[in-house]
Amino acid sequence: MNSATLFLALRYLRPKRTFVSVITIVSILGIAVGVLMMIVVRSVMQGFEVDFRNMLMSVEPHVIFAAEEKGDQAADWQPLVAAAKPKPGVLSATPFAGGVVYVENESYQMAVQMFGFKAAEAGPRLEKLKGSLLAGTLDLADDTLVMSDMTAQNLGLQIGDEVGVYPADEVTDIAHVYRAALDEKDEAKKKKMLNGIELKPLKLRIAGVVRAQTDRDGGYSYTSLTTGQRILKLGVGVTGVAVELTDPEQASAFSANLKSAIPTGWKPKLWTDAEDARLAAMKNEQIMMQLVLLIIAGVAAFSVMNTTITVTTQKRREIGVLTAVGARPGMVVSVFVLQAAIVGVLGTLLGLIGSFLVIWLRNDIRAGLSMLGGGEVHAVDGVFLATIPVHMEASDVVFTCVVSIALSLIAAVVPAYFASRLDPAAALRD
């Protein structure tokens, strides 16, 4: 009976010169397109997230323990470093002097986020920047500054040029003094207050330029710890402690384990906090895209149902004959479900092959579409999104294939069930 079922299913799949053969091919192609879209879109969406997370890991310190208020920067941070370094998975735990500063060249200024490290203690942190170093060095000698190419271009700077650097807090303080001076009624006092307004930038030499991965890290700069302390007027104090981990995904658990060692007034900041809104948006986009792709797979399954309905309608007399000679309803159902299974498997395999081909040629396809649209693809090697990212999980591919075949089977069950309930006498009279 099993061989008979397979024989009938194959026979119904390849009738000669009938409309059924056309819709069978359409059904296979519909499933193939659904599988292709599910795998390609899912892989690219995951690729964007994985690449973005990797970019954040390479730009942001994995964990920063920093003072919330300016007055807490003189806290005793040594016990925190001593507690962090022996922890498993810790590459480095080093104090830093950091904050927003203004870099000035002639009459141009630009605000940047500065980190001041001891080069000898910040090896893993600096190691992450080596791949982005465009010119100069990352030695972090005193009175030198390493900046991004974005900052250097905006200010017209090159290696060896001298710039003035002063903390953003000074600008805020000056603004307060200037506002108070404008409100002062005594002209002599007002003049004295205005004359006292003066910025005294520290002169630094550009020692290195690193490639900016995103607009956010485009404002990052690096110097030595002592130079950072001088710029921010910290004395021997530090802004915080930066920690690099072998597994950045464990940053949250790591910071929780050090809770008792964190100085009063300090709090941890994770690398994910820098772009938590964008990461959450990417996750939501993936969920919604998965829903859309499942709907597309459902539409492809309807084409299988359409094929089954057409076959059961055209083979009404044959179904009546089968039932009349003793074929049970289960056999009739199995014929058409097996037919749908063959269509589902063929479509899934075709979609799987097509998805691998599209992923392999994705950048060529992007270039071709761009040329057809009259544009150009401008990609710089090593920069985030220089190529279309892809991250394919084997579990996602298996899940897609299983869902595709399962939907094909489910779509065939209903029409096959009604076909099995036909009255043989009525079917043979038609």
C-alpha positions as CSV (number, residue, x, y, z in Angstrom):
1,M,0.0,0.0,0.0
2,N,2.9,2.4,0.7
3,S,4.4,1.8,-2.8
4,A,0.9,2.5,-4.3
5,T,0.6,5.7,-2.3
6,L,4.0,6.9,-3.5
7,F,3.2,5.8,-7.1
8,L,-0.1,7.8,-7.1
9,A,1.5,10.9,-5.5
10,L,4.3,11.0,-8.1
11,R,1.8,10.4,-10.9
12,Y,-0.3,13.3,-9.8
13,L,2.7,15.5,-9.6
14,R,3.7,15.1,-13.2
15,P,0.6,14.8,-15.3
16,K,1.2,15.3,-19.0
17,R,0.1,18.6,-20.6
18,T,-2.3,19.7,-17.9
19,F,-2.8,22.8,-15.8
20,V,-1.8,20.8,-12.7
21,S,1.8,20.5,-13.8
22,V,2.0,24.3,-14.1
23,I,0.6,25.0,-10.7
24,T,2.8,22.3,-9.2
25,I,5.9,24.1,-10.6
26,V,4.5,27.4,-9.3
27,S,4.0,25.9,-5.8
28,I,7.6,24.6,-5.8
29,L,8.8,28.1,-6.8
30,G,6.6,29.8,-4.2
31,I,8.1,27.7,-1.4
32,A,11.6,28.2,-2.8
33,V,11.1,32.0,-2.8
34,G,9.7,31.9,0.8
35,V,12.6,29.8,2.1
36,L,15.1,32.0,0.2
37,M,13.7,35.2,1.7
38,M,13.5,33.7,5.2
39,I,17.1,32.6,5.2
40,V,18.7,35.6,3.4
41,V,16.8,38.3,5.3
42,R,17.3,36.6,8.7
43,S,21.0,36.1,8.0
44,V,21.5,39.7,6.9
45,M,19.5,41.1,9.8
46,Q,21.6,39.1,12.2
47,G,24.7,40.1,10.4
48,F,23.9,43.8,11.0
49,E,23.4,43.2,14.7
50,V,26.5,41.0,15.1
51,D,28.7,43.4,13.2
52,F,27.3,46.4,15.2
53,R,27.9,44.6,18.5
54,N,31.4,43.6,17.5
55,M,32.1,47.3,16.5
56,L,30.9,48.4,19.9
57,M,33.1,45.9,21.6
58,S,36.1,47.2,19.7
59,V,35.3,50.8,20.4
60,E,33.8,50.9,23.9
61,P,35.6,49.8,27.1
62,H,33.7,46.6,28.1
63,V,33.0,48.0,31.6
64,I,33.6,51.4,33.1
65,F,33.4,52.1,36.8
66,A,33.2,55.9,37.0
67,A,32.2,58.7,39.4
68,E,28.7,60.0,39.0
69,E,29.6,63.4,40.4
70,K,32.8,65.5,39.9
71,G,33.6,65.5,43.6
72,D,33.7,61.7,43.8
73,Q,36.7,61.5,41.4
74,A,39.1,61.5,44.3
75,A,37.6,58.3,45.7
76,D,39.9,55.3,46.7
77,W,39.8,53.3,43.5
78,Q,42.8,51.0,44.2
79,P,40.7,48.3,46.0
80,L,38.4,48.2,42.9
81,V,41.4,47.5,40.6
82,A,42.8,45.0,43.1
83,A,39.4,43.2,43.2
84,A,38.9,43.2,39.4
85,K,42.2,42.0,38.1
86,P,42.2,38.5,39.6
87,K,38.6,37.8,38.4
88,P,38.4,35.1,35.6
89,G,38.1,36.5,32.1
90,V,39.7,39.9,33.0
91,L,42.2,41.1,30.5
92,S,42.9,44.5,32.1
93,A,41.6,46.8,34.8
94,T,43.2,50.2,34.5
95,P,42.4,53.7,35.9
96,F,41.8,56.5,33.5
97,A,41.2,60.2,33.4
98,G,38.5,60.9,30.9
99,G,35.7,63.2,30.0
100,V,34.5,65.6,27.3
101,V,37.2,68.1,26.2
102,Y,37.6,70.6,23.4
103,V,40.3,70.2,20.9
104,E,41.3,73.6,19.4
105,N,43.2,74.4,16.2
106,E,43.4,78.0,15.4
107,S,39.8,79.3,15.5
108,Y,38.2,75.9,15.2
109,Q,37.1,73.7,18.1
110,M,35.6,70.3,18.4
111,A,34.3,68.5,21.4
112,V,35.6,64.9,21.9
113,Q,35.5,62.2,24.5
114,M,39.0,61.8,25.9
115,F,40.5,58.8,27.7
116,G,43.8,59.1,29.5
117,F,45.4,55.7,30.2
118,K,48.8,54.4,31.3
119,A,50.0,52.7,28.2
120,A,51.7,50.0,30.2
121,E,48.5,49.0,31.9
122,A,46.0,49.5,29.0
123,G,47.5,46.9,26.6
124,P,44.2,45.0,25.8
125,R,42.4,48.3,25.4
126,L,45.0,49.7,23.0
127,E,45.2,46.4,21.2
128,K,41.6,46.8,20.1
129,L,42.6,50.1,18.4
130,K,45.7,48.8,16.5
131,G,43.6,47.5,13.6
132,S,42.2,51.0,13.2
133,L,45.5,52.9,13.4
134,L,46.0,54.9,10.2
135,A,49.1,56.8,11.1
136,G,51.4,57.5,14.0
137,T,51.6,55.5,17.2
138,L,49.5,54.4,20.1
139,D,52.3,54.8,22.7
140,L,50.3,57.4,24.6
141,A,53.4,59.4,25.6
142,D,52.9,62.5,27.9
143,D,51.7,65.7,26.1
144,T,50.5,63.7,23.0
145,L,47.1,63.0,21.7
146,V,45.7,60.2,19.6
147,M,42.5,61.2,17.8
148,S,40.1,59.8,15.1
149,D,40.4,60.6,11.5
150,M,37.0,62.3,11.7
151,T,38.3,64.8,14.2
152,A,41.6,65.3,12.4
153,Q,39.8,66.1,9.1
154,N,37.3,68.5,10.7
155,L,40.1,70.4,12.3
156,G,42.6,70.1,9.5
157,L,45.2,68.3,11.6
158,Q,48.1,65.9,10.8
159,I,50.6,63.9,12.7
160,G,53.0,66.2,14.5
161,D,50.6,69.2,14.6
162,E,50.1,70.9,17.9
163,V,46.6,71.5,19.3
164,G,45.1,73.1,22.4
165,V,43.0,71.0,24.7
166,Y,40.8,72.2,27.5
167,P,38.0,70.5,29.5
168,A,34.4,71.2,28.6
169,D,33.7,72.1,32.3
170,E,35.8,75.2,31.8
171,V,33.5,76.4,29.0
172,T,30.5,75.8,31.3
173,D,32.2,77.7,34.1
174,I,33.1,80.6,31.8
175,A,29.5,80.7,30.6
176,H,28.3,81.0,34.2
177,V,30.8,83.8,34.9
178,Y,29.8,85.6,31.7
179,R,26.1,85.4,32.5
180,A,26.8,86.7,36.0
181,A,28.9,89.5,34.6
182,L,26.0,90.6,32.3
183,D,23.7,90.8,35.3
184,E,26.2,92.8,37.3
185,K,25.2,96.4,37.7
186,D,28.6,97.7,38.9
187,E,30.5,98.5,35.7
188,A,33.9,98.1,37.4
189,K,33.0,94.7,38.7
190,K,31.5,93.7,35.4
191,K,34.7,94.7,33.6
192,K,36.8,92.8,36.1
193,M,34.7,89.7,35.7
194,L,34.9,89.8,31.9
195,N,38.6,90.4,31.9
196,G,39.0,87.4,34.1
197,I,37.4,85.1,31.5
198,E,40.3,83.2,29.9
199,L,40.8,79.7,28.5
200,K,44.2,78.1,29.1
201,P,44.4,75.1,26.9
202,L,47.1,72.5,27.3
203,K,49.3,72.2,24.2
204,L,49.5,68.6,22.9
205,R,51.1,67.1,19.8
206,I,49.1,64.7,17.5
207,A,50.9,61.4,17.9
208,G,48.4,59.1,16.1
209,V,45.2,58.9,14.0
210,V,42.8,56.0,14.2
211,R,39.9,55.3,11.9
212,A,36.5,56.2,13.2
213,Q,34.1,53.3,13.0
214,T,30.9,55.3,13.6
215,D,29.8,58.8,14.2
216,R,29.8,58.1,17.9
217,D,33.4,57.0,18.3
218,G,34.4,59.7,15.7
219,G,34.8,62.0,18.7
220,Y,37.1,59.7,20.8
221,S,40.7,60.6,21.6
222,Y,43.4,59.1,23.8
223,T,46.3,60.4,25.8
224,S,48.4,59.4,28.8
225,L,46.9,59.2,32.3
226,T,49.1,62.0,33.6
227,T,48.2,64.3,30.7
228,G,44.5,63.5,31.2
229,Q,44.8,64.4,34.9
230,R,46.4,67.7,34.0
231,I,43.8,68.6,31.4
232,L,40.9,67.7,33.7
233,K,42.7,69.1,36.8
234,L,42.3,65.9,38.8
235,G,45.6,66.0,40.6
236,V,46.3,62.3,41.4
237,G,42.6,61.4,41.1
238,V,41.0,59.5,38.3
239,T,37.7,59.6,36.5
240,G,37.1,55.8,36.7
241,V,38.4,52.4,36.0
242,A,38.1,50.7,32.6
243,V,37.9,46.9,32.3
244,E,38.5,44.7,29.3
245,L,37.1,41.2,29.3
246,T,37.7,38.1,27.3
247,D,34.0,37.7,26.9
248,P,32.3,41.1,26.7
249,E,28.8,39.4,26.9
250,Q,29.6,38.7,30.6
251,A,30.0,42.4,31.4
252,S,26.7,42.6,33.3
253,A,27.5,39.6,35.5
254,F,31.1,40.8,36.1
255,S,30.0,44.3,37.3
256,A,27.4,42.7,39.6
257,N,30.1,40.5,41.2
258,L,32.2,43.6,42.0
259,K,29.4,45.5,43.6
260,S,30.9,45.5,47.1
261,A,34.3,46.9,45.8
262,I,32.8,49.8,43.8
263,P,33.6,53.1,45.6
264,T,30.8,55.2,47.0
265,G,29.4,57.5,44.3
266,W,30.6,55.4,41.5
267,K,28.5,53.2,39.2
268,P,29.3,50.7,36.4
269,K,28.6,51.5,32.7
270,L,28.6,48.6,30.2
271,W,29.6,48.6,26.6
272,T,26.0,47.9,25.6
273,D,24.8,51.0,27.4
274,A,26.5,53.2,24.7
275,E,23.9,52.1,22.1
276,D,21.3,50.3,24.1
277,A,18.4,52.0,22.2
278,R,19.8,51.0,18.8
279,L,20.5,47.4,19.9
280,A,16.9,47.2,21.2
281,A,15.6,48.6,18.0
282,M,17.6,46.0,16.0
283,K,16.1,43.2,18.2
284,N,12.6,44.6,17.6
285,E,13.2,44.8,13.9
286,Q,14.3,41.2,13.8
287,I,11.2,40.1,15.6
288,M,8.9,42.0,13.2
289,M,10.8,40.8,10.2
290,Q,10.5,37.2,11.4
291,L,6.8,37.7,11.6
292,V,6.6,39.1,8.1
293,L,8.7,36.2,6.8
294,L,6.4,33.7,8.4
295,I,3.5,35.4,6.7
296,I,5.3,35.0,3.4
297,A,5.9,31.3,4.2
298,G,2.2,31.0,4.9
299,V,1.4,32.5,1.5
300,A,3.7,30.0,-0.1
301,A,1.9,27.2,1.8
302,F,-1.4,28.4,0.3
303,S,-0.1,27.7,-3.1
304,V,0.5,24.1,-2.0
305,M,-3.1,24.0,-0.8
306,N,-4.2,25.4,-4.1
307,T,-2.4,22.6,-5.9
308,T,-3.9,20.0,-3.7
309,I,-7.4,21.4,-4.2
310,T,-6.9,21.4,-8.0
311,V,-5.6,17.8,-8.0
312,T,-8.4,16.5,-5.8
313,T,-11.0,18.2,-8.0
314,Q,-9.5,16.9,-11.2
315,K,-9.0,13.4,-9.8
316,R,-12.4,13.1,-8.3
317,R,-13.3,10.0,-10.4
318,E,-10.0,8.3,-9.6
319,I,-10.6,9.0,-5.9
320,G,-14.0,7.4,-6.2
321,V,-12.5,4.3,-7.9
322,L,-9.9,4.0,-5.1
323,T,-12.6,4.2,-2.5
324,A,-14.8,1.8,-4.3
325,V,-12.1,-0.9,-4.4
326,G,-11.5,-0.6,-0.7
327,A,-9.0,2.2,-0.2
328,R,-9.4,3.6,3.2
329,P,-9.7,7.4,3.8
330,G,-6.2,7.4,5.4
331,M,-4.7,6.1,2.2
332,V,-6.4,8.8,0.1
333,V,-5.2,11.5,2.6
334,S,-1.6,10.1,2.6
335,V,-1.5,10.3,-1.2
336,F,-2.1,14.0,-1.3
337,V,-0.1,14.7,1.8
338,L,2.9,12.8,0.3
339,Q,2.4,14.8,-2.8
340,A,2.6,18.1,-0.8
341,A,5.6,16.7,1.1
342,I,7.5,16.2,-2.2
343,V,6.6,19.7,-3.3
344,G,7.6,21.1,0.1
345,V,11.0,19.3,0.1
346,L,11.8,20.2,-3.5
347,G,10.8,23.9,-2.9
348,T,12.8,24.0,0.3
349,L,15.9,22.5,-1.3
350,L,15.7,24.9,-4.2
351,G,15.2,27.9,-1.8
352,L,18.1,26.7,0.3
353,I,20.4,26.5,-2.7
354,G,19.2,29.9,-3.9
355,S,19.7,31.5,-0.5
356,F,23.3,30.3,-0.3
357,L,23.9,31.7,-3.8
358,V,22.3,35.1,-3.0
359,I,24.4,35.3,0.2
360,W,27.6,34.4,-1.7
361,L,26.9,37.1,-4.3
362,R,25.2,39.7,-2.1
363,N,27.8,42.4,-2.5
364,D,27.9,41.9,-6.3
365,I,24.1,42.0,-6.4
366,R,24.2,45.3,-4.4
367,A,26.7,46.8,-6.8
368,G,24.7,45.7,-9.8
369,L,21.5,47.1,-8.4
370,S,23.3,50.4,-7.5
371,M,24.6,50.7,-11.1
372,L,21.2,50.0,-12.5
373,G,19.8,52.8,-10.3
374,G,22.5,55.2,-11.6
375,G,24.4,55.2,-8.3
376,E,27.7,54.0,-6.9
377,V,28.7,51.8,-4.0
378,H,31.3,53.6,-1.9
379,A,32.8,51.1,0.5
380,V,36.0,51.4,2.5
381,D,37.6,48.2,3.7
382,G,37.6,47.8,7.5
383,V,34.7,50.2,8.1
384,F,31.4,49.1,9.6
385,L,28.9,48.3,6.8
386,A,31.7,48.4,4.1
387,T,30.1,45.2,2.9
388,I,26.7,43.6,3.5
389,P,27.1,41.7,6.8
390,V,25.8,38.1,7.1
391,H,25.6,35.9,10.2
392,M,24.0,32.5,9.5
393,E,23.0,30.3,12.3
394,A,22.6,26.6,11.5
395,S,19.6,26.4,13.9
396,D,17.8,29.2,12.0
397,V,18.4,27.4,8.7
398,V,17.1,24.1,10.1
399,F,14.1,25.9,11.6
400,T,13.2,27.5,8.3
401,C,13.4,24.3,6.4
402,V,11.3,22.4,9.0
403,V,8.7,25.2,9.1
404,S,8.5,25.3,5.3
405,I,7.9,21.6,5.0
406,A,5.5,21.5,7.9
407,L,3.4,24.3,6.4
408,S,3.3,22.5,3.1
409,L,2.0,19.3,4.9
410,I,-0.6,21.3,6.9
411,A,-1.8,23.1,3.8
412,A,-2.5,19.7,2.1
413,V,-4.3,18.0,5.0
414,V,-7.6,19.9,4.8
415,P,-8.3,19.4,1.0
416,A,-7.0,15.8,1.3
417,Y,-9.3,15.1,4.2
418,F,-12.4,16.3,2.3
419,A,-11.3,14.3,-0.8
420,S,-11.1,11.2,1.4
421,R,-14.7,11.7,2.5
422,L,-16.1,11.6,-1.1
423,D,-19.0,9.2,-1.7
424,P,-17.8,6.7,-4.4
425,A,-21.1,6.5,-6.2
426,A,-21.4,10.3,-6.4
427,A,-17.8,10.7,-7.5
428,L,-18.2,8.0,-10.3
429,R,-21.4,9.7,-11.6
430,D,-19.6,13.0,-12.1
